[in-house]
Amino acid sequence: MNNFIPRAGIIHYTRVYIVFSLCIIFGILILGKVLKLQIWDKEKLLSLENQKRVYTKVIQADRGSILSDDGSLLATSLSYYRLAVDITVLREQNFINLEDSLEALCTKLGEHFKKEGFSREYFQNLFYEAKKSKDRHVYLPIVNRLFDYNEMKQISAFPIFNRGRYEGGLIIEKENSKRFYPMDNLCRVTLGALAPNGKGAKGLEYAFDRVLAGVDGKKLVQRVARNLEISLNDIFEVEAKDGRDIQTTINVHLQDIVSSALENGVKRNKAQSGVAILMEVQSGEIKAIANYPENYNYAVMQLTEPGSTFKIATAIAAIENKIIDPDEIIDAENGKKKYYDRVMEDEKPHQKLTFQEAIEKSSNIVISKVIHNHYKDNPSLFIEHLSQTGVFRKSEIQLKGEPEPYVKKPENQIWDGTTLPWLAIGYGVKLTPMQILTFFNAIANDGKMIRPLLVKRILNKATVENTFHSSILQRNICSPATLEFIKKALEGVVEKGTAKNIRDPFYRIAGKTGTSQIFKQGQYTQLYQSSFVGYFPADNPKYSCIVLINEPTGGAYYGSEVAAPIFKEIADRVYTIGEQKNYREIQVETPEEPVISLLHYKDAECFFTNFGYRLPPIKKRRYSNFIRARLVHHSITINNYRWDIQTMPNLTGFSPRDAIYILEGIGLKAKFVGIGKIFWQSIPAGEKVKRGQIVVFKLGG
């Protein structure tokens, strides 16, 4: 009896189960729908929502330009626009004949867009349908078409459109801007780059981002079909305020000289990379700054052990603190000295050297001995004396991210007995190339260390808004007497020391070679860094310059062999185009009758024809179509010019074009300095030559 369940009860529980099951199924369906909407249909729903959304759109301001010292464009922004037409604003009363004006407009548009397949009839139908439907926003000619500034201005001048937006109906919508660098890779990493959001990320673009960026505007838009936006009302539009321009100190011509010389030097020496900077001595203006390859600003951001160029700071500290007399003779120990468990060597062995000769010949032994003997019991005092020279100052150039100079100190755990002598010759200290140049520029600038200047003006629509001047980092790096000695020693480096291979008979160079082993993975390797830093002309310095070549593998690695020739190439070309043209004047006699001592046959023929004479035929030879000709008493005498292909010919008086012609026949390569005809050649006439040799020619007259 107790287990008996009435039939009505069974039916009741069955209904409960059915309802409960339906609820579960319904819940599962709801959950599935939610998941579908949130995951699988999300993009579709967002797209539909976006097509209807009305919102405020940012109007990107035009980024300011970066200019060279003469106003040439180094970086600029190119704006792109969409063009639309509001046909409803056209009023008969504003035109003599609106129908004829529309016909003229459609004709011009058809001609302009003919190559894209749009005819006059296309635009006639487009405007007719727009007027019929009262469409106030019809894009030209297709929705995805963008126009640059020049094309936008051209179309704005078409009939009707030239009446402006409210009478002519042309709607100009700025879509975006693209950064453009007209000089391509010239000074590229110094100019910098933009981040994806359009803000400055590197270089000058980053350092002056607030100036260049301007202030964005905004407008009310509605997103319509095909992801297009249309402006809704001008009342809610805030115009963008374009960025201001910055004018740099970079000279495009000098930058090209420095960049090409550096690139050729890196390739010639099969090096990893290179840096070259050219600075105006008195103003501190950076006229050229080159990195090769242009993928990182090694010139400003890369700390490096300077090697022997640092000996100048060591020498100043030693003389200023009277631990050495400049004329004192020191034993160079035949080019080898042991400090504890390490042996130091000179490039070439020497016996006795004065302190000046030690600088000129870059003796590691003499420089390190002087410092070690005096400071070994108090090395901190040496670092203090070095600091007084200003060598550890940041250059404070107008770029962000310049690292602090580094120097080992006695309190460091890595300091040992050998640290001091090697520090004296440029190891255990790290400076950027810009910091090294700033120090040497102070020597050229009579001891006054100034901040390098890279940006000199901020311009607002061609109006000068702000001007920058070089500031003084240190008024004197040493006493006048010490400075005079250092200048004399730096000239001696080029005249009779390690860099005598770049000595020039027409102007004097002062500078210092540097060669340092590269420290990698906890040890010094057999890879080297070669450098030369100095100024020219030495008697009245106009420019200072540094060249640093990293890991040359072409067979040479000393600074005198690798970096100094690149410095010389830069100095030669810069000197000849500068204000100081101190080449010797060539006295040229002007005879009463024309004389051609040396000329290509065709040029001589043209020359004498101008005087009314006819050049007699000559017998052409294998290696020469050049002649010597003279007009005497109305009679021309000529002789073939001949040379031995194994010896250097005398090319004095030749033009560069003719010299190249001759040298190609011999297999020599030419390098020209100056403008005019040849008056000096680096290989004397008659000297034996080999194919592939480079001959340097001075031009003048």
LINURNOR-V505136 format. One line per field, one symbol per residue. phi: phi as a letter, one per 40 degrees, with the letter a starting at -180 (. if undefined). A space follows every 50 residues. Layout:
phi->???
//
This chain:
phi->.cccbcccccccccccccccccccccccccccccccccbcbccccccccc cbcbacbccccccccbbccbgccbaabbcbbbbbbbccccbdccbcaccc ccccccccccccbdccgbbccdcccccccccccfccabcbcbcccbbccc ccccccccdgcccgccbcgcbbbccabbcbbdcfccgcccchabcdcgcc bafcdccbcccccgbcbaacbbcbdffcbbccaccccbccbccccbbccc bdccccccccccdccccccfccaababbbcdccgcccaabbbccbacddb bbcaccgccccccccccccccfcacdcccbccffgaabbfbbbbbcdbcb cbbccccccccfcccccccdccccbccacccccccccccgcccccfccbc hcccdbacbdcccccaccccccccbhbgbbbcdccccdcccccccfgccb ccbbbbabbbfgcccabbbcbccacacacdccccccccccccdccabcbc cbcbcbabbbiacabbcccbfgacbcbbbbaabaaacccadbbbabbbbb fcbchbacdccbccccdccccdccccbcccbbcccccbcbccbcbbcaac dccccccccccgbbcccbccbcbabcbbbabbfgbcbbaccbaccbbccc bdgccdccccdcccccgbbbbbbhbhbcbabcbccgccbbdgcbbcbcba g
//
